[in-house]
Amino acid sequence: MNLPNPADLLPQMARDLQRHLADRGITEPRFIGIHSGGVWVAQALLAELGSDAPLGTLDVSFYRDDFSQNGLHPQVRPSALPFEVEGQHLVLVDDVLMSGRTIRAALNELFDYGRPASVTLVCLLDLEAGELPIRADVLGATLSLAPDQRVKLIGPAPLALESKTLSAS
């Protein structure tokens, strides 16, 4: 499988994001990356934009709807938002959009901090495996995978995509 190079996707994503924000009159967005791949993509995107804006991070482990089934991941980190959420225009960044459940969990957590004015979703990849009606406003690329295939972002620098096939049990 030919996977795109994230470095090739980021310049167009930055242009698309600038256009999206300008069309909505958003001049001071607050960036939030979902741990850990979304944080890496957000950092790379901010660098591409030439921005030194503070970056918030979310670890949505406690907000996932499969938490009771899967338990706590051993690498759970606290979320850190160095700005208010209430009334702000947020840019939520994730690496791979698959089922939409991570984004749903992130939105639930964000609303616990306050009611944002808007949330723009930016994703490096969409795997077209949606289970919830969630789609990115800004997207790097779309991939269709076989049911036993997964894609993982490796980083933080340089960013690279890795494919793997799940073993049958």
N, C-alpha and C positions, 0 to 999 in steps of 0.2 A: 504494500500500500504506500502510495506517495503522499507523505504528509507535508503540508506547507511549512515554511520556515517562519516562525513568529516575527523575526526581524523584517521580513518582507511585508507582513501584514500591518505592522504598527504605523507606518507613515500614512497609509490610507485611512486607518481607523482614527488617527489624530485629526485628519482633515474632515472626516465624516462627523466626528464629535464636535469640532469647532462649528461646523455648519448647523448641526442639530441644536446646539446651545444658542447660536446667533438667531436662528429662526424663532426661538422661543423667548428671546430677549434676556437670556441668562448670562450675567456677566461675572458672577463670583460663585461658581459651583464649588461644592465641598466633595472631595474624592474619598471614597471608601472602597477598600479591597477586601474580598472574602478570602480568608486564610486557606491555603497559603498561595496557591497559584494566582488567585485574583489580586493579591497584594503585589506579586511580581509583575503582573501585566499592568497594574495601575502605576507602579513605579516606572516601568518602561514607557508608558503612555505619557506620564507627567514629564519625563525627560524629553520625549519626542515633541511635546508641546512647549518645552523650554520653561516649564513652571516649577516654582519652588513651593507651591501650595502644600499645606500640611496634609498628610494622608492618614485617614482613619483606617482601622483594621477591625474586621469582624470574624469571630470564630463562632459559627452557628451551631455547634455540636449539640447544645442543650435545647435548641429550637427545632431540631429535625423531627419529623413525624415518625421516624424509624428508631429514635433514641431508645425506646423501651425494648425494641427487638435486638438492636446491635450493641447496646451498652455504651459506655464512655470510651472514646478513643484515647489511647494513652498520651497523645501529644496535644491535648486540648490546651489552648492558650486563652487568656482573657481578651475580650474585645477592648479596643482603645480608640475612643473618639475624641480628638483634641479640639473639638468645636461643638457648638450646640446643633442639634438636629431640628428642633422646633423652627418652622418657618424657612428652613434652608432648602436650596436646590441641590440635591445630592446626585452624584455620579457613582453608581454602584458598579463595581468591576469584578467579573469572575473570569476564570480561564475557560472552562468548558460548560456549556449549557446542554444538559442531557434531559433529565425528566422534568426539571423545573422546581424540584423539591428544595434544593439548596437556596434558590432565589426566594421561594416562599418563606423559608426559615429566616433568611436575612431580612426580609421585609417585616416579618413579625418582630424580630429583635429591634430593628430600627424604630418601629412604632412604640416600643417600650421606652425609648429615649425621648420621644416627642413626635409631633406630626410635621413631617417635612412639607415644604411647598410643592415639591415635585421630586421624582426619582427617575433618573435616566439610567437604563441598563446597558452596559457595555460588556460584550463577551468576545473572547478571542475566537472560539469555535462554537458552532451549533451542530450537535450530532443528530438533529431531527428525530429525537426519541422522546418527545414531549409527552408527559402524562398530565400536565397542568397547562392552562392557557397563558403561558408566559413566553414572551419573545424579546429578543434584544433590540434596542433602539439603534445601537451601533454594533456591527458584527465584522469580525475579521474574515472568516470563511465558514462555509457549511460543508459538513462531511456526512456521508451515509455509510454506516458501518454494518457489518454482519452482526447478528445477535450475540455472538461469542467474542466480539472484538471490543476493545476499550482503547482510549487515547489518554495519555497522561502528560502534563506539562512538567518539564524538568527545568530547574533554575536554581537560583535567581538570575545568574548571569554566566554564560549567555542562556537565553531562553531557547528551549528545544522541545519538540514533541516526540513522544515515544509511543509506539503501538504495541499492544500485547493481545494475545488470544487467551481467553479463559479456558481452563481445563475442565473437561467434563467430569462430573462426580458420580 
